[in-house]
Amino acid sequence: MGKQKIKVELLVHDLKGPLAVIETGITSLLMRENKYGSLTEKQKKVLHRVLRNTKITQTLVNDTLEVGKSAEGIINKNIFPISGLITQALVEIFDLTDDETAENIKQCGDLALFRKTLQEKGIQFDIDEALWEQKVCLDECKMRQIFRNLLNNALKYRKELLEIKIEKNNGSLLFSVRDDGEGIPENYHQKIFECYFQIETGREYCVRGHGLGLAGVMILVEEMGGNLSLESGVGKGTKFLVKVPFAGS
């Protein structure tokens, strides 16, 4: 590992402490008015915005560190249910923008209610019930980050509909995320997986925003022996398909 890379990773790691202090402080001001004094509605609104962006920054820090581990070949496998993976990823997404939906997802006791909750947010969820309950042996942290980042991106660029499909085939777990947005021109299909690449400002189909980035997602997928593919075209929406080999129980 080069000295410059070590410096960057140490800096990113050192950001975790201050961010945790900021989150704790803001949460205390919002939740413990009896100790710190009452707040006006405008003050609460500002603090909630700061808290959301602090959580976004924490996510980016953790994702960056995980990509660094993947680049070094570090994989930490554990056994977990697919239902837990998907639920936690969605909670992390909506916790930043829609507290009520995040809580509703947490409370879903079965697949039918889970589907209904997502449908109310314009998300179609397709999975076999047996697979929903199945446990797999994979790097759960990496899988959650992959799913969360692809879903977050799709939520930004959809017009009305977002579709999630999860299935298994010949020892591999397959999941796809498809939106009905403007789509990505074919000549950009390879470039969007390059580090720091961004389609011209002002184009509705550009890939940007808070998140790991498709280059990072690609690293996570490939280090687990999988592959990430794209199907898209102008006016045809975008579909990302992830295929990862797994051991199931």
N, C-alpha and C positions, 0 to 999 in steps of 0.2 A: 504494500500500500504506500503511495507516494506521500511525502510530507504535507503537500498542499491538501490532499484528500483527508489526511488525518486531522489537519487544522479545521477543515470545514465540518467534519463529523463531530469533533469535540465541541465546536461552537454550537452546532445544532443540538447536541445532547445537553449542553449547559443552559439552553433556553428553557428546558423543561421545568427547572426549579422556579425561576421568576414567573413563568406563566401560571404555575400552580398557585403561587402566592397571590397573583392578581385575581385568579378565579375565586379563590377562597375569600379574599377581601370583598369583592363585589357581591358574592353570594351572601356573605354576612350582613352587608348593608341592606340587601333586599329582604332577607328572611328574618332578621333580628332587630326590627325597629324598636322593640322595647329596650334594647341595650344601646343602640346607636342613634336613636331618634327617628321621627317620622320623615317621610319623603313626599314630595309633591309628585303628581302623576307625570309631569315633564321630566323630573329627575329620575323616576323609575324607568321611563322610556329610554332615556340615555344610557342608564346602567345596563338595562337588558340588551341594548345594542352592543355595548362594550363587551358584555359577557358572551354574546353569540360569537363575536369576532375573536375573542380570546379562545373559545372552544375550537373555532376554525383553525386558528394558528396552532393549537395543540395537536390537532389532527394532522396538519401538514408536517409538523416536527416529527411525530411518530411515524408517519408514512415515509418520510425521508430516511429516517434511521432504518426502517424495515427494508427499503430498497438497498441501502448500503449493506445490510446483512446478506441480502439475496445475491448481490454482486460478489460477495465473498464466499458464496456457496453455503451459507448457514440456513438450514431448514429445521424447524422445530415442529415435528408432527405430533398430533394428539388425536384422540377419538372424540368426536362430537356429533350431535344430530344435525342434519341439514336444516331442520326447522329452527334450531337455535342460531345457526349461522345467518340465515336470511332475516330472522326477526331482529337480531342485534344490529345488523347492518342498516336496516330500515329505521330502527329507533335512533341510531346515531345520525342519520340523515335528517329526519324530521325534528329531532330534538333542537336543531339549530334554527328552524324556521316555523315549526308548527307543534307547539307543546302538546296540544290536545290530541292530535293524531298520533304522536309518539306514545302518549299514555294509552290510547285506544289499542295500538298495536301490542303493547306490553300485556294488556288484559285479555287478548284473544286466547280463548281456551282450546280452540280446534281450528282445523284448516278452513272449514266453511265460513266461520266468522272472520278469519284472517283475510280470506278472499273478498268478503263483503266490505271490510274496512278499507282495503286497497282500492276496490272498485269505486268507492265513494270519492277517492282522490284521483280517479281517472287512470288507474293502473290495473291492467289485466294480468292475473297471475295463473300460470299453467304448470301444474305439477301433479304427478300421481300420488295418491295418499300414502301408499306404501313407501315411496321414496321420501316423502315429507318426513316420515317417522324414522327413516334409516339413519344409522350412524356410519360415519366414514372416518378414515384415518388420513388426515392431511394437515398442512400447516394452517390452522384456523385463522390466525392473525392475518396472514397473507391473503387467504381466500376472502376474508371479510373486507379487506382493503380493496381488493380487485373488484368485488361486487359493488361496494359502496361508491367507488369512483366512477365506474361505468354507469351506474344508476343515476348518480348525481348529474353526470353530464347529459344523460337522456332527459332528465327532468327539466334541465335548462332549455333544451332545444325542441322539445315536443310542442305541437300545436294544441292537441287535445288528448291524444292517447299515448300510453306507454305500455309495452307488453314485456313481461318477464316469463321465460320458459326454462324449466329445469328438467333434465332427463338423464338417464345413464345408458351407455352403450359400450359393450365389450370392455368392461373394466374401466371406463372413463366416465367422469362426471361432465355433463355438458350444460352450460346455461347461456342463454342469450338475452340481451336487452335491446329492444327495438323501440324507436320513437317515430312519430309521424311528422318530424320537422322538415326543414328545407333540404336536408341531405348534404353529402360531401362530394364534390366533383371527383371523378375517377383519377385525375392527374394529381390529386392530393392524397390518395389512399396510402401511399408509402411514406410520404413526408410527415404526416401527422403523428407517426410513431417515433420521429426523431426528437431528441432533446431540444427544448426551447423553441421548437417550430410553432408558428402561429400564422394562420391564414390572414390575409390582408384585413386591416381594421375596417369595420363597416359592413363586412359580408355577413349575412345572417347565419350562415352555416359554419362560421369559424369556431374552432375548438379552443376555449379559453376558460378562465375562472378558477375558483378555489378548488384544489384537488391535486392528486398525485401526478397527473399528466399521463397521457397514453404511453409515453416512453417508459415511465416507471411501472405502469401496469404490465407492459410487455415483459419487463425484466422479472417481475414477480411470477408471472405465468410460466415463462420459459425455464426459470430456475426450479420449478416444480415438475418439469418434464412435459409441460403442456404447450398449447399454442393459442394465439389470439388472432381472430380473423375479422374482416370487415366486409359488410355488404351495404352499399349506398350509391346514390346517384342524385343529381340535382332534382328536387321536387319529389323524391321517392323515400324520404326518411333515411334513418341510419340504423343498422343492426350490427352489434358486436357479439361475436360468438366465442366463448371460452371453452376449451376442452382440456381437462386435467385428469391424468390417471390416478386412481385411488384404490385403497383397500377398504372394503366395507364389512359390516358386521350385521 
